[in-house]
Amino acid sequence: MAHEPIIYYWSSSTGGTRSVARRLNTPTSHIDQYAEERPYILMVPSYGSPRTGGYIPKQVQHFLDRRGDNLIGVIGTGNLNFQEDYCKAAHLISQRHNVPILWRIDLRGDDRDIQAIDLGVKQHWHTLAKVVECST
């Protein structure tokens, strides 16, 4: 069964990831609104550092513990000033769930980021989603 594209996201109180999600033409929804077992892309900021409990927000980790089987790709948001920690959560999620990093966004992104994500999802959704659908 072919599902339409969806990007689930989590955003900190600064709202950077939410800002990107709202500008996309691809359907997006907060992880709290996950309602159907289906393939999805996750957009997530890096949060903190190893000293503060890890890069992946706890809410995202809990979500992935329950819903990680349908993850087909990850988009990271972050700050280039964090150098090797830039989009670290996306890298860790990619490794742990064996999915590709589809895009990395500095801060709230720009028009190029929005266009690249929308175009990439449109062009590659069915290939990415097929991997999950074939494994279920």
C-alpha positions in Angstrom: 0.0 0.0 0.0 1.5 3.4 -1.0 1.3 6.1 1.6 1.6 9.8 0.9 4.7 11.5 2.3 4.8 12.8 5.8 7.4 14.4 8.0 7.0 14.2 11.7 9.0 16.6 13.8 9.9 17.6 17.3 10.9 21.1 18.2 12.4 22.7 21.3 11.0 25.8 22.9 13.1 27.9 20.5 10.8 26.7 17.7 13.5 26.4 15.0 12.5 23.0 13.7 8.8 23.9 13.9 9.5 27.0 11.8 11.1 24.8 9.1 8.2 22.3 9.2 5.6 25.0 8.8 7.3 26.4 5.7 7.4 23.0 3.9 4.9 22.0 1.2 5.3 18.4 2.2 2.8 17.5 5.0 4.3 17.7 8.5 3.0 16.9 11.9 4.4 17.1 15.5 5.4 13.7 16.8 2.6 14.0 19.4 0.1 13.8 16.5 1.3 10.4 15.2 -1.9 8.5 14.5 -1.2 5.7 11.9 1.4 3.0 11.5 3.0 4.1 8.2 6.4 5.2 6.7 7.6 8.6 7.8 10.6 10.9 7.8 11.7 12.4 11.1 13.0 16.0 11.4 14.8 16.6 14.7 17.1 19.2 16.2 20.2 18.2 18.2 19.7 18.9 21.8 22.3 19.5 24.5 25.5 17.5 24.6 26.8 14.4 26.2 27.2 16.4 29.4 23.5 17.2 29.5 22.1 13.7 28.8 22.6 13.3 25.1 21.9 14.8 21.7 18.6 13.2 21.0 15.7 14.9 22.8 14.1 12.5 25.3 10.7 13.0 23.7 12.1 11.9 20.3 13.9 8.9 21.9 10.6 7.8 23.5 8.8 8.3 20.1 11.4 6.2 18.3 11.3 3.5 20.9 7.6 3.0 20.1 7.5 4.1 16.4 11.0 3.5 15.0 10.0 0.6 12.8 8.4 2.9 10.2 11.2 5.5 10.1 12.6 5.8 6.5 14.9 8.9 6.8 15.9 11.7 9.1 16.4 15.4 8.6 18.6 17.2 11.1 18.4 20.8 12.2 21.2 22.5 14.1 23.8 25.2 14.3 27.0 25.1 12.2 28.7 26.9 15.1 28.5 23.6 17.0 31.0 22.1 14.5 31.3 18.3 15.1 28.0 18.4 17.1 26.1 19.9 14.1 23.0 17.8 13.6 24.4 15.1 15.8 21.0 13.8 16.8 20.3 13.1 13.1 23.6 11.2 12.7 22.9 9.1 15.8 19.3 8.3 14.7 20.6 7.4 11.2 23.1 5.0 12.6 20.8 3.4 15.2 17.9 2.9 12.8 19.9 2.3 9.6 18.2 5.1 7.7 19.7 7.9 5.6 20.2 11.5 6.6 18.1 13.2 3.9 19.1 16.8 4.7 20.8 19.0 7.3 19.6 22.5 8.1 21.5 25.3 9.8 19.3 27.1 12.3 15.9 27.8 10.7 17.0 27.1 7.1 16.5 29.2 4.0 14.5 28.9 0.8 17.1 26.5 -0.7 16.6 24.1 2.2 12.9 24.2 1.9 12.9 23.6 -1.8 15.5 20.8 -1.5 13.5 18.9 1.1 10.2 19.3 -0.8 11.8 18.2 -4.1 13.8 15.4 -2.5 10.7 13.9 -0.7 8.6 14.2 -3.9 11.2 12.5 -6.0 12.3 9.8 -3.6 9.4 9.1 -1.3 8.2 5.9 -3.0 11.7 4.4 -3.1 12.2 5.2 0.6 8.8 4.1 1.7 9.0 0.8 -0.3 11.8 -0.4 2.0 9.6 -0.2 5.1 6.5 -1.6 3.3 8.5 -4.6 2.0 9.8 -5.4 5.5 6.4 -5.6 7.1 
